[in-house]
Amino acid sequence: MNKVGGGGLLLAGLFLVFMGILIRSNLIEWLLDILGLVVIIGGAILGIIGLIKMFSGRGAKSSDF
């Protein structure tokens, strides 16, 4: 810690204060809710596309098996 100057310690302290405020706020919960919704919607879309491709049989040749 002796090699870190006063400016570096000030920056680290400000960063820790900012992260503490961010963790205590409801912003993290809101972002996680949105991210979870995006993952669920993306999974549903990929599942539907997979079903369509599986039943349509496009791209499946006899040599593929």
PDB file of N, CA, C and O in Angstrom, chain B, residues numbered from 101:
ATOM      1  N   MET B 101       0.817  -1.199   0.000  1.00  0.00           N
ATOM      2  CA  MET B 101       0.000   0.000   0.000  1.00  0.00           C
ATOM      3  C   MET B 101       0.858   1.259   0.000  1.00  0.00           C
ATOM      4  O   MET B 101       0.355   2.345  -0.289  1.00  0.00           O
ATOM      5  N   ASN B 102       2.150   1.132   0.321  1.00  0.00           N
ATOM      6  CA  ASN B 102       3.002   2.318   0.335  1.00  0.00           C
ATOM      7  C   ASN B 102       3.224   2.877  -1.053  1.00  0.00           C
ATOM      8  O   ASN B 102       3.446   4.078  -1.202  1.00  0.00           O
ATOM      9  N   LYS B 103       3.168   2.025  -2.091  1.00  0.00           N
ATOM     10  CA  LYS B 103       3.397   2.491  -3.446  1.00  0.00           C
ATOM     11  C   LYS B 103       2.189   3.224  -4.024  1.00  0.00           C
ATOM     12  O   LYS B 103       2.326   3.973  -4.991  1.00  0.00           O
ATOM     13  N   VAL B 104       1.027   3.020  -3.451  1.00  0.00           N
ATOM     14  CA  VAL B 104      -0.170   3.717  -3.911  1.00  0.00           C
ATOM     15  C   VAL B 104      -0.164   5.106  -3.299  1.00  0.00           C
ATOM     16  O   VAL B 104      -0.124   5.271  -2.080  1.00  0.00           O
ATOM     17  N   GLY B 105      -0.206   6.100  -4.175  1.00  0.00           N
ATOM     18  CA  GLY B 105      -0.168   7.473  -3.688  1.00  0.00           C
ATOM     19  C   GLY B 105      -1.512   7.929  -3.152  1.00  0.00           C
ATOM     20  O   GLY B 105      -2.477   7.166  -3.122  1.00  0.00           O
ATOM     21  N   GLY B 106      -1.560   9.168  -2.734  1.00  0.00           N
ATOM     22  CA  GLY B 106      -2.798   9.725  -2.188  1.00  0.00           C
ATOM     23  C   GLY B 106      -3.912   9.769  -3.217  1.00  0.00           C
ATOM     24  O   GLY B 106      -5.079   9.562  -2.883  1.00  0.00           O
ATOM     25  N   GLY B 107      -3.553  10.041  -4.482  1.00  0.00           N
ATOM     26  CA  GLY B 107      -4.562  10.072  -5.541  1.00  0.00           C
ATOM     27  C   GLY B 107      -5.167   8.706  -5.790  1.00  0.00           C
ATOM     28  O   GLY B 107      -6.369   8.582  -6.027  1.00  0.00           O
ATOM     29  N   GLY B 108      -4.325   7.675  -5.735  1.00  0.00           N
ATOM     30  CA  GLY B 108      -4.822   6.313  -5.925  1.00  0.00           C
ATOM     31  C   GLY B 108      -5.733   5.872  -4.801  1.00  0.00           C
ATOM     32  O   GLY B 108      -6.745   5.211  -5.035  1.00  0.00           O
ATOM     33  N   LEU B 109      -5.379   6.234  -3.587  1.00  0.00           N
ATOM     34  CA  LEU B 109      -6.236   5.889  -2.443  1.00  0.00           C
ATOM     35  C   LEU B 109      -7.552   6.647  -2.503  1.00  0.00           C
ATOM     36  O   LEU B 109      -8.605   6.105  -2.166  1.00  0.00           O
ATOM     37  N   LEU B 110      -7.490   7.911  -2.936  1.00  0.00           N
ATOM     38  CA  LEU B 110      -8.716   8.703  -3.081  1.00  0.00           C
ATOM     39  C   LEU B 110      -9.623   8.071  -4.120  1.00  0.00           C
ATOM     40  O   LEU B 110     -10.830   7.958  -3.906  1.00  0.00           O
ATOM     41  N   LEU B 111      -9.050   7.656  -5.248  1.00  0.00           N
ATOM     42  CA  LEU B 111      -9.830   7.026  -6.312  1.00  0.00           C
ATOM     43  C   LEU B 111     -10.432   5.705  -5.836  1.00  0.00           C
ATOM     44  O   LEU B 111     -11.597   5.422  -6.113  1.00  0.00           O
ATOM     45  N   ALA B 112      -9.650   4.898  -5.124  1.00  0.00           N
ATOM     46  CA  ALA B 112     -10.155   3.634  -4.604  1.00  0.00           C
ATOM     47  C   ALA B 112     -11.271   3.869  -3.586  1.00  0.00           C
ATOM     48  O   ALA B 112     -12.265   3.143  -3.577  1.00  0.00           O
ATOM     49  N   GLY B 113     -11.114   4.872  -2.737  1.00  0.00           N
ATOM     50  CA  GLY B 113     -12.150   5.194  -1.756  1.00  0.00           C
ATOM     51  C   GLY B 113     -13.437   5.648  -2.416  1.00  0.00           C
ATOM     52  O   GLY B 113     -14.525   5.232  -2.018  1.00  0.00           O
ATOM     53  N   LEU B 114     -13.315   6.507  -3.431  1.00  0.00           N
ATOM     54  CA  LEU B 114     -14.510   6.971  -4.143  1.00  0.00           C
ATOM     55  C   LEU B 114     -15.197   5.817  -4.862  1.00  0.00           C
ATOM     56  O   LEU B 114     -16.425   5.745  -4.899  1.00  0.00           O
ATOM     57  N   PHE B 115     -14.406   4.919  -5.429  1.00  0.00           N
ATOM     58  CA  PHE B 115     -14.968   3.754  -6.102  1.00  0.00           C
ATOM     59  C   PHE B 115     -15.735   2.874  -5.123  1.00  0.00           C
ATOM     60  O   PHE B 115     -16.831   2.406  -5.434  1.00  0.00           O
ATOM     61  N   LEU B 116     -15.167   2.647  -3.946  1.00  0.00           N
ATOM     62  CA  LEU B 116     -15.844   1.818  -2.946  1.00  0.00           C
ATOM     63  C   LEU B 116     -17.128   2.468  -2.440  1.00  0.00           C
ATOM     64  O   LEU B 116     -18.129   1.785  -2.222  1.00  0.00           O
ATOM     65  N   VAL B 117     -17.100   3.778  -2.255  1.00  0.00           N
ATOM     66  CA  VAL B 117     -18.311   4.485  -1.831  1.00  0.00           C
ATOM     67  C   VAL B 117     -19.384   4.383  -2.911  1.00  0.00           C
ATOM     68  O   VAL B 117     -20.549   4.126  -2.607  1.00  0.00           O
ATOM     69  N   PHE B 118     -18.994   4.583  -4.171  1.00  0.00           N
ATOM     70  CA  PHE B 118     -19.947   4.483  -5.273  1.00  0.00           C
ATOM     71  C   PHE B 118     -20.538   3.085  -5.360  1.00  0.00           C
ATOM     72  O   PHE B 118     -21.748   2.932  -5.532  1.00  0.00           O
ATOM     73  N   MET B 119     -19.689   2.054  -5.244  1.00  0.00           N
ATOM     74  CA  MET B 119     -20.191   0.681  -5.308  1.00  0.00           C
ATOM     75  C   MET B 119     -21.118   0.370  -4.133  1.00  0.00           C
ATOM     76  O   MET B 119     -22.110  -0.339  -4.300  1.00  0.00           O
ATOM     77  N   GLY B 120     -20.806   0.887  -2.961  1.00  0.00           N
ATOM     78  CA  GLY B 120     -21.677   0.680  -1.810  1.00  0.00           C
ATOM     79  C   GLY B 120     -23.044   1.321  -2.002  1.00  0.00           C
ATOM     80  O   GLY B 120     -24.070   0.720  -1.685  1.00  0.00           O
ATOM     81  N   ILE B 121     -23.053   2.532  -2.516  1.00  0.00           N
ATOM     82  CA  ILE B 121     -24.333   3.213  -2.779  1.00  0.00           C
ATOM     83  C   ILE B 121     -25.124   2.465  -3.840  1.00  0.00           C
ATOM     84  O   ILE B 121     -26.340   2.314  -3.723  1.00  0.00           O
ATOM     85  N   LEU B 122     -24.432   1.994  -4.880  1.00  0.00           N
ATOM     86  CA  LEU B 122     -25.097   1.269  -5.963  1.00  0.00           C
ATOM     87  C   LEU B 122     -25.695  -0.040  -5.460  1.00  0.00           C
ATOM     88  O   LEU B 122     -26.807  -0.403  -5.843  1.00  0.00           O
ATOM     89  N   ILE B 123     -24.966  -0.745  -4.611  1.00  0.00           N
ATOM     90  CA  ILE B 123     -25.474  -2.011  -4.068  1.00  0.00           C
ATOM     91  C   ILE B 123     -26.668  -1.776  -3.150  1.00  0.00           C
ATOM     92  O   ILE B 123     -27.609  -2.570  -3.146  1.00  0.00           O
ATOM     93  N   ARG B 124     -26.643  -0.719  -2.392  1.00  0.00           N
ATOM     94  CA  ARG B 124     -27.735  -0.430  -1.464  1.00  0.00           C
ATOM     95  C   ARG B 124     -28.984   0.078  -2.176  1.00  0.00           C
ATOM     96  O   ARG B 124     -30.078  -0.003  -1.617  1.00  0.00           O
ATOM     97  N   SER B 125     -28.850   0.595  -3.383  1.00  0.00           N
ATOM     98  CA  SER B 125     -30.007   1.149  -4.086  1.00  0.00           C
ATOM     99  C   SER B 125     -30.812   0.024  -4.733  1.00  0.00           C
ATOM    100  O   SER B 125     -30.382  -1.128  -4.780  1.00  0.00           O
ATOM    101  N   ASN B 126     -31.968   0.387  -5.220  1.00  0.00           N
ATOM    102  CA  ASN B 126     -32.833  -0.578  -5.887  1.00  0.00           C
ATOM    103  C   ASN B 126     -32.461  -0.755  -7.351  1.00  0.00           C
ATOM    104  O   ASN B 126     -33.093  -1.541  -8.058  1.00  0.00           O
ATOM    105  N   LEU B 127     -31.453  -0.041  -7.814  1.00  0.00           N
ATOM    106  CA  LEU B 127     -31.061  -0.111  -9.213  1.00  0.00           C
ATOM    107  C   LEU B 127     -30.588  -1.509  -9.589  1.00  0.00           C
ATOM    108  O   LEU B 127     -30.911  -1.993 -10.674  1.00  0.00           O
ATOM    109  N   ILE B 128     -29.835  -2.162  -8.719  1.00  0.00           N
ATOM    110  CA  ILE B 128     -29.327  -3.509  -9.007  1.00  0.00           C
ATOM    111  C   ILE B 128     -30.491  -4.494  -9.147  1.00  0.00           C
ATOM    112  O   ILE B 128     -30.493  -5.319 -10.061  1.00  0.00           O
ATOM    113  N   GLU B 129     -31.462  -4.417  -8.264  1.00  0.00           N
ATOM    114  CA  GLU B 129     -32.621  -5.309  -8.350  1.00  0.00           C
ATOM    115  C   GLU B 129     -33.384  -5.088  -9.646  1.00  0.00           C
ATOM    116  O   GLU B 129     -33.821  -6.047 -10.282  1.00  0.00           O
ATOM    117  N   TRP B 130     -33.543  -3.850 -10.036  1.00  0.00           N
ATOM    118  CA  TRP B 130     -34.255  -3.508 -11.263  1.00  0.00           C
ATOM    119  C   TRP B 130     -33.510  -4.056 -12.478  1.00  0.00           C
ATOM    120  O   TRP B 130     -34.127  -4.624 -13.379  1.00  0.00           O
ATOM    121  N   LEU B 131     -32.184  -3.887 -12.507  1.00  0.00           N
ATOM    122  CA  LEU B 131     -31.390  -4.389 -13.620  1.00  0.00           C
ATOM    123  C   LEU B 131     -31.425  -5.918 -13.687  1.00  0.00           C
ATOM    124  O   LEU B 131     -31.484  -6.488 -14.777  1.00  0.00           O
ATOM    125  N   LEU B 132     -31.390  -6.579 -12.541  1.00  0.00           N
ATOM    126  CA  LEU B 132     -31.468  -8.038 -12.530  1.00  0.00           C
ATOM    127  C   LEU B 132     -32.830  -8.531 -13.004  1.00  0.00           C
ATOM    128  O   LEU B 132     -32.917  -9.547 -13.693  1.00  0.00           O
ATOM    129  N   ASP B 133     -33.893  -7.818 -12.640  1.00  0.00           N
ATOM    130  CA  ASP B 133     -35.225  -8.188 -13.117  1.00  0.00           C
ATOM    131  C   ASP B 133     -35.314  -8.069 -14.634  1.00  0.00           C
ATOM    132  O   ASP B 133     -35.852  -8.952 -15.301  1.00  0.00           O
ATOM    133  N   ILE B 134     -34.785  -6.972 -15.175  1.00  0.00           N
ATOM    134  CA  ILE B 134     -34.809  -6.773 -16.627  1.00  0.00           C
ATOM    135  C   ILE B 134     -33.961  -7.835 -17.315  1.00  0.00           C
ATOM    136  O   ILE B 134     -34.375  -8.393 -18.331  1.00  0.00           O
ATOM    137  N   LEU B 135     -32.783  -8.119 -16.776  1.00  0.00           N
ATOM    138  CA  LEU B 135     -31.898  -9.122 -17.369  1.00  0.00           C
ATOM    139  C   LEU B 135     -32.550 -10.503 -17.341  1.00  0.00           C
ATOM    140  O   LEU B 135     -32.446 -11.257 -18.309  1.00  0.00           O
ATOM    141  N   GLY B 136     -33.213 -10.835 -16.252  1.00  0.00           N
ATOM    142  CA  GLY B 136     -33.917 -12.115 -16.171  1.00  0.00           C
ATOM    143  C   GLY B 136     -35.021 -12.219 -17.196  1.00  0.00           C
ATOM    144  O   GLY B 136     -35.205 -13.271 -17.808  1.00  0.00           O
ATOM    145  N   LEU B 137     -35.760 -11.139 -17.393  1.00  0.00           N
ATOM    146  CA  LEU B 137     -36.828 -11.122 -18.390  1.00  0.00           C
ATOM    147  C   LEU B 137     -36.259 -11.293 -19.796  1.00  0.00           C
ATOM    148  O   LEU B 137     -36.828 -12.018 -20.613  1.00  0.00           O
ATOM    149  N   VAL B 138     -35.150 -10.636 -20.077  1.00  0.00           N
ATOM    150  CA  VAL B 138     -34.518 -10.765 -21.395  1.00  0.00           C
ATOM    151  C   VAL B 138     -34.046 -12.201 -21.635  1.00  0.00           C
ATOM    152  O   VAL B 138     -34.190 -12.723 -22.740  1.00  0.00           O
ATOM    153  N   VAL B 139     -33.484 -12.837 -20.609  1.00  0.00           N
ATOM    154  CA  VAL B 139     -33.021 -14.222 -20.743  1.00  0.00           C
ATOM    155  C   VAL B 139     -34.203 -15.166 -20.976  1.00  0.00           C
ATOM    156  O   VAL B 139     -34.111 -16.074 -21.802  1.00  0.00           O
ATOM    157  N   ILE B 140     -35.293 -14.964 -20.269  1.00  0.00           N
ATOM    158  CA  ILE B 140     -36.481 -15.803 -20.444  1.00  0.00           C
ATOM    159  C   ILE B 140     -37.057 -15.644 -21.847  1.00  0.00           C
ATOM    160  O   ILE B 140     -37.391 -16.633 -22.499  1.00  0.00           O
ATOM    161  N   ILE B 141     -37.175 -14.407 -22.312  1.00  0.00           N
ATOM    162  CA  ILE B 141     -37.712 -14.164 -23.655  1.00  0.00           C
ATOM    163  C   ILE B 141     -36.781 -14.745 -24.713  1.00  0.00           C
ATOM    164  O   ILE B 141     -37.242 -15.349 -25.682  1.00  0.00           O
ATOM    165  N   GLY B 142     -35.475 -14.567 -24.532  1.00  0.00           N
ATOM    166  CA  GLY B 142     -34.519 -15.129 -25.483  1.00  0.00           C
ATOM    167  C   GLY B 142     -34.585 -16.643 -25.529  1.00  0.00           C
ATOM    168  O   GLY B 142     -34.517 -17.233 -26.607  1.00  0.00           O
ATOM    169  N   GLY B 143     -34.716 -17.275 -24.382  1.00  0.00           N
ATOM    170  CA  GLY B 143     -34.840 -18.726 -24.339  1.00  0.00           C
ATOM    171  C   GLY B 143     -36.102 -19.220 -25.015  1.00  0.00           C
ATOM    172  O   GLY B 143     -36.083 -20.237 -25.710  1.00  0.00           O
ATOM    173  N   ALA B 144     -37.198 -18.506 -24.816  1.00  0.00           N
ATOM    174  CA  ALA B 144     -38.450 -18.889 -25.458  1.00  0.00           C
ATOM    175  C   ALA B 144     -38.347 -18.758 -26.974  1.00  0.00           C
ATOM    176  O   ALA B 144     -38.823 -19.626 -27.706  1.00  0.00           O
ATOM    177  N   ILE B 145     -37.733 -17.685 -27.445  1.00  0.00           N
ATOM    178  CA  ILE B 145     -37.577 -17.479 -28.887  1.00  0.00           C
ATOM    179  C   ILE B 145     -36.698 -18.575 -29.489  1.00  0.00           C
ATOM    180  O   ILE B 145     -37.024 -19.128 -30.539  1.00  0.00           O
ATOM    181  N   LEU B 146     -35.583 -18.888 -28.822  1.00  0.00           N
ATOM    182  CA  LEU B 146     -34.709 -19.949 -29.331  1.00  0.00           C
ATOM    183  C   LEU B 146     -35.402 -21.305 -29.321  1.00  0.00           C
ATOM    184  O   LEU B 146     -35.214 -22.103 -30.239  1.00  0.00           O
ATOM    185  N   GLY B 147     -36.199 -21.571 -28.296  1.00  0.00           N
ATOM    186  CA  GLY B 147     -36.946 -22.825 -28.244  1.00  0.00           C
ATOM    187  C   GLY B 147     -37.956 -22.936 -29.371  1.00  0.00           C
ATOM    188  O   GLY B 147     -38.106 -24.002 -29.969  1.00  0.00           O
ATOM    189  N   ILE B 148     -38.646 -21.850 -29.664  1.00  0.00           N
ATOM    190  CA  ILE B 148     -39.633 -21.854 -30.748  1.00  0.00           C
ATOM    191  C   ILE B 148     -38.938 -22.043 -32.090  1.00  0.00           C
ATOM    192  O   ILE B 148     -39.417 -22.802 -32.932  1.00  0.00           O
ATOM    193  N   ILE B 149     -37.817 -21.363 -32.300  1.00  0.00           N
ATOM    194  CA  ILE B 149     -37.068 -21.522 -33.550  1.00  0.00           C
ATOM    195  C   ILE B 149     -36.569 -22.962 -33.686  1.00  0.00           C
ATOM    196  O   ILE B 149     -36.599 -23.529 -34.778  1.00  0.00           O
ATOM    197  N   GLY B 150     -36.111 -23.549 -32.584  1.00  0.00           N
ATOM    198  CA  GLY B 150     -35.666 -24.939 -32.618  1.00  0.00           C
ATOM    199  C   GLY B 150     -36.786 -25.895 -32.973  1.00  0.00           C
ATOM    200  O   GLY B 150     -36.588 -26.824 -33.756  1.00  0.00           O
ATOM    201  N   LEU B 151     -37.966 -25.673 -32.401  1.00  0.00           N
ATOM    202  CA  LEU B 151     -39.114 -26.525 -32.735  1.00  0.00           C
ATOM    203  C   LEU B 151     -39.492 -26.398 -34.194  1.00  0.00           C
ATOM    204  O   LEU B 151     -39.771 -27.397 -34.857  1.00  0.00           O
ATOM    205  N   ILE B 152     -39.504 -25.180 -34.697  1.00  0.00           N
ATOM    206  CA  ILE B 152     -39.857 -24.964 -36.101  1.00  0.00           C
ATOM    207  C   ILE B 152     -38.857 -25.667 -37.011  1.00  0.00           C
ATOM    208  O   ILE B 152     -39.252 -26.324 -37.974  1.00  0.00           O
ATOM    209  N   LYS B 153     -37.565 -25.536 -36.714  1.00  0.00           N
ATOM    210  CA  LYS B 153     -36.556 -26.187 -37.546  1.00  0.00           C
ATOM    211  C   LYS B 153     -36.636 -27.706 -37.435  1.00  0.00           C
ATOM    212  O   LYS B 153     -36.406 -28.415 -38.415  1.00  0.00           O
ATOM    213  N   MET B 154     -36.959 -28.204 -36.255  1.00  0.00           N
ATOM    214  CA  MET B 154     -37.030 -29.640 -36.062  1.00  0.00           C
ATOM    215  C   MET B 154     -38.193 -30.231 -36.854  1.00  0.00           C
ATOM    216  O   MET B 154     -38.042 -31.291 -37.463  1.00  0.00           O
ATOM    217  N   PHE B 155     -39.344 -29.571 -36.857  1.00  0.00           N
ATOM    218  CA  PHE B 155     -40.508 -30.104 -37.542  1.00  0.00           C
ATOM    219  C   PHE B 155     -40.535 -29.765 -39.023  1.00  0.00           C
ATOM    220  O   PHE B 155     -41.184 -30.466 -39.799  1.00  0.00           O
ATOM    221  N   SER B 156     -39.850 -28.714 -39.432  1.00  0.00           N
ATOM    222  CA  SER B 156     -39.860 -28.372 -40.855  1.00  0.00           C
ATOM    223  C   SER B 156     -38.923 -29.277 -41.635  1.00  0.00           C
ATOM    224  O   SER B 156     -39.151 -29.523 -42.819  1.00  0.00           O
ATOM    225  N   GLY B 157     -37.866 -29.781 -40.993  1.00  0.00           N
ATOM    226  CA  GLY B 157     -36.957 -30.699 -41.646  1.00  0.00           C
ATOM    227  C   GLY B 157     -36.027 -30.041 -42.638  1.00  0.00           C
ATOM    228  O   GLY B 157     -35.402 -30.736 -43.439  1.00  0.00           O
ATOM    229  N   ARG B 158     -35.916 -28.740 -42.613  1.00  0.00           N
ATOM    230  CA  ARG B 158     -35.028 -28.050 -43.540  1.00  0.00           C
ATOM    231  C   ARG B 158     -33.580 -28.363 -43.182  1.00  0.00           C
ATOM    232  O   ARG B 158     -33.201 -28.390 -42.011  1.00  0.00           O
ATOM    233  N   GLY B 159     -32.805 -28.591 -44.188  1.00  0.00           N
ATOM    234  CA  GLY B 159     -31.385 -28.804 -43.977  1.00  0.00           C
ATOM    235  C   GLY B 159     -31.021 -30.216 -43.572  1.00  0.00           C
ATOM    236  O   GLY B 159     -29.837 -30.546 -43.503  1.00  0.00           O
ATOM    237  N   ALA B 160     -31.995 -31.051 -43.306  1.00  0.00           N
ATOM    238  CA  ALA B 160     -31.698 -32.425 -42.926  1.00  0.00           C
ATOM    239  C   ALA B 160     -31.623 -33.274 -44.176  1.00  0.00           C
ATOM    240  O   ALA B 160     -32.604 -33.400 -44.908  1.00  0.00           O
ATOM    241  N   LYS B 161     -30.481 -33.848 -44.418  1.00  0.00           N
ATOM    242  CA  LYS B 161     -30.284 -34.731 -45.569  1.00  0.00           C
ATOM    243  C   LYS B 161     -30.078 -36.155 -45.073  1.00  0.00           C
ATOM    244  O   LYS B 161     -29.797 -36.376 -43.895  1.00  0.00           O
ATOM    245  N   SER B 162     -30.218 -37.111 -45.972  1.00  0.00           N
ATOM    246  CA  SER B 162     -30.017 -38.498 -45.562  1.00  0.00           C
ATOM    247  C   SER B 162     -28.563 -38.739 -45.150  1.00  0.00           C
ATOM    248  O   SER B 162     -28.280 -39.653 -44.375  1.00  0.00           O
ATOM    249  N   SER B 163     -27.644 -37.921 -45.667  1.00  0.00           N
ATOM    250  CA  SER B 163     -26.247 -38.084 -45.303  1.00  0.00           C
ATOM    251  C   SER B 163     -25.928 -37.516 -43.928  1.00  0.00           C
ATOM    252  O   SER B 163     -24.853 -37.769 -43.384  1.00  0.00           O
ATOM    253  N   ASP B 164     -26.859 -36.747 -43.361  1.00  0.00           N
ATOM    254  CA  ASP B 164     -26.633 -36.160 -42.041  1.00  0.00           C
ATOM    255  C   ASP B 164     -26.782 -37.192 -40.925  1.00  0.00           C
ATOM    256  O   ASP B 164     -26.318 -36.956 -39.809  1.00  0.00           O
ATOM    257  N   PHE B 165     -27.416 -38.321 -41.200  1.00  0.00           N
ATOM    258  CA  PHE B 165     -27.674 -39.289 -40.147  1.00  0.00           C
ATOM    259  C   PHE B 165     -26.660 -40.386 -40.119  1.00  0.00           C
ATOM    260  O   PHE B 165     -26.744 -41.283 -39.281  1.00  0.00           O
TER     261      PHE B 165
END
